[in-house]
Amino acid sequence: MRFGYWMPVFGGWLRNVEDEGMEASWNYVSRLARRSEQIGFDLSLIAELNLNDIKGIEAPSLDAWSTAAALAAITESLELMVAVRPTFHSPALLAKQAANIDNISNGRLALNVVSSWWEQEARMYGVDFEKHDDRYGRTSEWLDVINSLWTQDHYTHSGKYYRVEDTVLQPKPVRSPRPVIYAGGESEAAKNLIAQKCDAYVMHGDSPEYVAAKIADMRERRERFDLPPMQFGLAGYAFVRDSEQDVQNELNRITNVNDNAGGFANYQQWLQGTQLEQKMSIEEYSVSNRGLRSKLYGTPDQVQEQVGKFEEAGVNLLLLQFSPQLEEMERFSQAVIQ
C-alpha cells in the first residue's frame, strides 16, 4: 500500500471549520511536503481550482501548477500528482509544462485528469463550460494529443476540439513511457474513458466491499482493451485516536454541519454538475470526496485493519485528508505507517 495525501491548497478540508490551522500558503505546503517524505508518505495530490471549493470563493487558494513546480525543486522522493482540467489547458502547452516539471523532479510528476464540474468558476475565468458527456469527449481527445506529444516528435493532429501541426516537444518527460495518468469518475462515459486511456483509477471514499466491486468492474473494462493492469487509488479522511470516546469526539467535531458555511453553495453546484453512483448525505458535506465512508479513522488497530481490507480489495494507493494536516499526519505515520 502506498500512502498519499491531498496538499491543502485551500487551507483545509472541513467546510464547517473556518480556521483549521493550515493556511493556504507556500510556507505551509513547502514545510508539509518536506516533512511528509521523512515520515513515510509517498505521494501528494495537488488539486486544481482557481476558486476555493472548501472555504468559499472569497477565500485564498493556491495555483496547482506553479506550486507543483516549486515543490518539485525542494523534494526528493514525493510523487506529485497534479490535477489538470482539459477545459482550462491547451494540451500542447500543458504537455510542455508538465514535461519540464517532470524533469525538475527527476521523473516524479503524475497527472490527475479531471473533467470540470464547477460552472461558476469557468464563467469567472473565461472558460466555456460544456455538458457532462461533451467534457469527457474533450478529455479523450486531449489525452490523445498530450500522450502523443510526450512520445513522438513532429506530431500533427486535427480533431473536433484541438489542432496541432508538426509539433516538436523537447525535452521529453523523464518517466517512461510517460508520467502516470490518474483519473476518477462514476459515469459510464468516465469509466470507459479511464479504462482505455489512463493508468490508474481513483475513487471517492467507500467501504472495502463496495470498492472491491468497482475495482472488479474497472479491471474487466481494462481487459476489453487488452491493456496492462491499472492502479487503484481511494480517497479517505483519516485520523487516529487512542480511545473510542476520543474517536467519537473528533467525529462529532468534523461533522457538525453548518449550511451557512462559505463552501456550501459550491458543494451544491458540484452535486448538480457531476454524476454519482450514490446519493450524498448532508453529514458528508463537511468532508469532501466522501472521505468518511472509507472509515480510515479510529484507534490504531482499527485503522490498520481497515487499511488491510482495502489492500485485499485491490487498492494500491490511499489519498488521505487530515485536519490539522501536519499534526494529524505525524500521528497517522506513527500509528499506522511506521
C-alpha positions in Angstrom: 0.0 0.0 0.0 1.2 3.5 -0.9 0.2 6.4 1.3 -0.7 9.7 -0.3 -2.3 12.9 0.9 -4.1 15.9 -0.5 -2.0 19.0 -0.4 -4.0 21.7 1.5 -4.1 24.3 -1.3 -7.4 25.5 0.1 -6.3 25.9 3.7 -8.1 22.9 4.9 -10.7 20.2 4.1 -13.6 20.9 6.6 -16.3 23.1 5.3 -17.7 23.7 8.7 -14.4 24.8 10.4 -13.3 28.2 9.4 -9.7 28.0 10.6 -8.0 24.6 10.6 -4.5 25.9 11.4 -3.2 25.1 7.9 -3.2 28.3 5.9 -3.2 28.3 2.1 0.4 29.5 1.7 3.7 28.4 0.1 5.4 28.4 3.5 2.9 25.9 4.9 2.8 23.5 1.9 6.5 23.5 1.4 7.2 22.6 5.0 4.5 19.9 4.8 5.9 18.4 1.7 9.4 18.1 3.0 8.2 16.6 6.3 5.9 14.1 4.6 8.8 12.5 2.8 10.5 11.9 6.2 7.5 10.2 7.8 6.6 7.7 5.1 4.2 9.4 2.7 4.7 8.5 -1.0 2.6 11.0 -2.9 0.7 14.3 -2.7 -2.3 15.2 -4.8 -2.3 18.9 -5.7 -5.9 19.9 -6.6 -6.5 22.5 -9.4 -9.2 25.0 -8.8 -8.9 28.8 -9.3 -11.5 29.4 -6.6 -11.7 27.9 -3.1 -14.1 25.0 -3.1 -13.9 24.3 0.6 -13.9 27.7 2.4 -15.9 29.7 -0.1 -15.0 31.7 -3.3 -13.7 34.7 -1.3 -11.0 32.6 0.5 -7.5 32.1 -1.0 -6.4 29.1 -2.9 -3.0 28.2 -4.3 -2.4 27.6 -8.0 -1.7 24.0 -8.7 0.9 24.1 -11.4 3.3 26.8 -10.0 3.0 25.1 -6.6 3.9 21.8 -8.2 6.9 23.2 -10.0 8.2 24.7 -6.8 7.7 21.5 -4.8 9.4 19.5 -7.5 12.6 21.5 -6.8 12.6 21.1 -3.0 11.5 17.5 -2.5 13.4 14.3 -3.3 11.1 11.3 -3.3 7.5 12.6 -3.2 5.4 11.8 -6.3 3.5 15.0 -7.3 0.1 14.1 -8.7 -1.2 17.4 -10.1 -4.8 17.8 -11.1 -5.4 19.2 -14.6 -8.7 20.1 -16.3 -8.6 19.9 -20.1 -11.1 22.7 -20.5 -8.5 25.1 -18.8 -5.4 23.9 -20.7 -4.2 23.6 -24.3 -2.9 20.0 -24.5 0.3 21.0 -26.3 1.2 23.8 -23.8 0.3 21.6 -20.8 2.4 18.7 -22.2 5.4 21.1 -22.5 4.9 22.4 -19.0 4.4 19.0 -17.4 7.4 17.6 -19.1 9.5 20.4 -17.7 8.3 19.8 -14.2 8.9 16.1 -14.6 12.5 16.9 -15.5 12.8 19.2 -12.5 11.6 16.4 -10.2 13.6 13.7 -12.0 10.5 11.7 -13.0 8.1 12.3 -10.1 5.3 14.1 -11.9 1.9 12.5 -12.4 -1.4 13.9 -13.7 -4.9 13.6 -12.2 -7.1 14.4 -15.1 -10.4 16.0 -14.1 -13.3 16.8 -16.3 -14.6 20.2 -14.9 -17.7 20.4 -12.8 -17.8 24.0 -11.5 -19.7 26.2 -13.9 -19.4 29.4 -11.8 -15.6 29.1 -11.8 -15.5 28.5 -15.6 -17.5 31.7 -16.2 -15.4 33.7 -13.8 -12.2 32.6 -15.5 -13.5 32.9 -19.1 -13.7 29.2 -19.9 -16.5 27.6 -21.8 -18.5 25.1 -19.7 -19.8 22.1 -21.6 -22.3 19.4 -20.8 -21.1 16.3 -18.9 -20.5 13.9 -21.8 -19.1 16.7 -24.0 -16.5 17.3 -21.3 -15.4 13.7 -21.5 -15.3 13.8 -25.3 -12.9 16.8 -25.0 -10.9 14.9 -22.3 -10.5 11.9 -24.5 -9.0 13.9 -27.4 -6.9 16.0 -25.0 -5.3 12.8 -23.7 -4.5 11.6 -27.2 -2.7 14.8 -28.0 -0.7 15.0 -24.8 0.3 11.3 -24.9 1.5 11.6 -28.5 3.5 14.8 -27.8 5.2 13.0 -24.9 6.2 10.0 -27.0 6.9 11.3 -30.5 8.0 14.4 -32.4 6.7 16.2 -35.4 3.2 15.3 -34.3 0.1 16.6 -36.2 -3.5 16.3 -35.0 -6.7 17.7 -36.3 -9.8 16.9 -34.3 -13.1 18.2 -33.0 -11.5 20.1 -30.1 -7.8 20.6 -30.9 -5.4 21.1 -33.8 -1.6 21.0 -33.7 0.7 20.9 -36.6 4.2 19.3 -36.9 4.7 19.9 -33.2 8.1 19.2 -31.6 8.3 18.8 -27.8 11.7 18.5 -26.1 12.8 17.6 -23.6 10.5 14.6 -23.1 9.4 13.6 -19.6 11.9 11.6 -17.6 9.4 9.0 -16.6 9.0 6.3 -19.2 6.9 5.6 -21.2 5.1 8.7 -19.7 4.1 10.3 -16.4 1.3 8.2 -14.8 -2.2 9.4 -15.6 -4.7 9.1 -12.8 -8.4 9.9 -13.2 -11.7 9.4 -11.4 -15.4 9.4 -12.3 -18.5 7.3 -11.8 -20.5 7.9 -15.0 -20.3 5.4 -17.8 -18.5 7.9 -20.0 -15.9 8.5 -17.4 -15.2 4.8 -16.6 -14.9 3.7 -20.2 -12.5 6.6 -20.9 -10.4 5.9 -17.9 -10.2 2.2 -18.6 -9.0 2.9 -22.2 -6.7 5.9 -21.8 -5.4 6.2 -18.2 -3.1 4.3 -16.0 -4.9 4.5 -12.6 -8.4 4.9 -11.3 -9.1 7.0 -8.3 -12.3 6.6 -6.3 -14.3 8.6 -3.7 -14.4 7.1 -0.3 -16.4 4.0 0.3 -16.5 0.6 2.1 -14.0 -2.1 1.2 -16.8 -4.3 -0.2 -18.1 -1.5 -2.5 -14.6 -0.6 -3.6 -13.8 -4.2 -4.4 -16.8 -4.4 -6.8 -15.7 -1.1 -8.5 -12.2 -2.4 -9.0 -13.5 -5.7 -10.4 -15.6 -3.7 -12.9 -12.7 -1.5 -14.0 -10.4 -4.5 -14.4 -13.0 -6.1 -16.7 -13.3 -2.9 -18.7 -9.5 -2.7 -18.9 -9.2 -6.2 -20.2 -11.5 -5.5 -23.1 -8.9 -3.1 -24.4 -6.1 -5.6 -23.9 -4.1 -3.2 -21.7 -1.8 -3.7 -18.7 -3.4 -3.8 -15.2 -4.4 -0.5 -13.7 -3.5 1.0 -10.3 -6.3 1.9 -7.9 -6.5 4.8 -5.5 -9.0 5.7 -2.9 -9.9 8.9 -1.1 -10.3 8.9 2.7 -10.5 11.3 5.6 -8.2 10.0 8.3 -7.4 10.4 12.0 -6.2 8.2 14.8 -7.1 8.4 18.5 -6.3 6.2 21.5 -9.8 5.6 22.8 -13.3 5.1 21.3 -14.5 8.2 23.2 -11.8 10.3 21.6 -12.7 9.0 18.2 -16.3 9.9 18.7 -15.5 13.4 19.9 -13.4 14.1 16.8 -16.0 12.6 14.6 -18.6 15.0 16.1 -16.3 17.9 15.6 -15.8 17.4 11.9 -19.4 16.5 11.1 -21.1 19.5 12.8 -22.6 20.8 9.6 -23.4 24.4 9.1 -25.3 25.0 5.8 -24.3 28.7 6.0 -20.6 27.9 5.7 -18.7 29.6 2.8 -18.4 26.4 0.8 -22.0 25.2 1.0 -23.0 26.8 -2.3 -20.0 25.3 -4.1 -21.0 21.9 -2.8 -24.5 22.2 -4.2 -23.0 23.2 -7.6 -20.8 20.1 -7.5 -23.7 17.8 -6.9 -25.5 19.3 -9.9 -22.5 19.2 -12.2 -21.5 15.6 -11.6 -22.9 12.1 -12.0 -22.5 9.9 -8.9 -23.4 6.3 -8.3 -24.8 7.0 -4.8 -26.6 9.9 -3.1 -24.8 12.1 -0.7 -26.0 12.8 2.8 -25.8 16.3 4.3 -23.5 15.0 7.0 -20.9 14.1 4.3 -20.9 17.7 3.1 -18.4 18.7 5.8 -15.8 16.3 4.5 -15.1 16.3 0.8 -14.8 13.3 -1.6 -17.0 11.0 0.6 -13.9 10.7 2.8 -15.7 9.4 5.9 -17.2 6.4 4.1 -13.7 4.8 3.9 -13.7 4.7 7.7 -10.0 5.3 7.9 -10.4 6.7 11.4 -10.4 5.1 14.8 -7.9 3.6 17.1 -4.6 2.5 15.6 -5.6 -1.2 15.4 -8.9 -0.3 13.8 -7.3 1.9 11.1 -4.6 -0.7 10.4 -7.3 -3.3 10.0 -9.2 -1.1 7.5 -6.1 -0.4 5.5 -5.6 -4.2 5.2 -9.1 -4.6 4.0 -8.6 -2.1 1.2 -5.4 -3.7 0.2 -7.2 -7.0 -0.1 -9.9 -5.3 -2.2 -7.2 -4.2 -4.7 -6.4 -0.6 -3.6 -2.8 0.4 -4.2 -2.9 4.0 -3.0 -4.7 5.8 -0.3 -5.3 9.6 -0.9 -5.8 11.0 2.6 -7.1 14.2 4.1 -6.2 15.3 7.6 -7.1 18.3 9.8 -4.9 19.9 11.0 -2.8 18.4 8.3 0.8 18.3 9.7 -0.1 17.3 13.2 -2.6 14.5 12.1 -0.1 13.2 9.5 2.6 12.9 12.2 0.2 10.9 14.4 -1.1 8.7 11.5 2.5 8.0 10.4 3.5 6.8 13.9 0.3 4.7 14.5 -0.3 3.2 11.0 2.6 3.6 8.5 5.7 3.0 10.6 
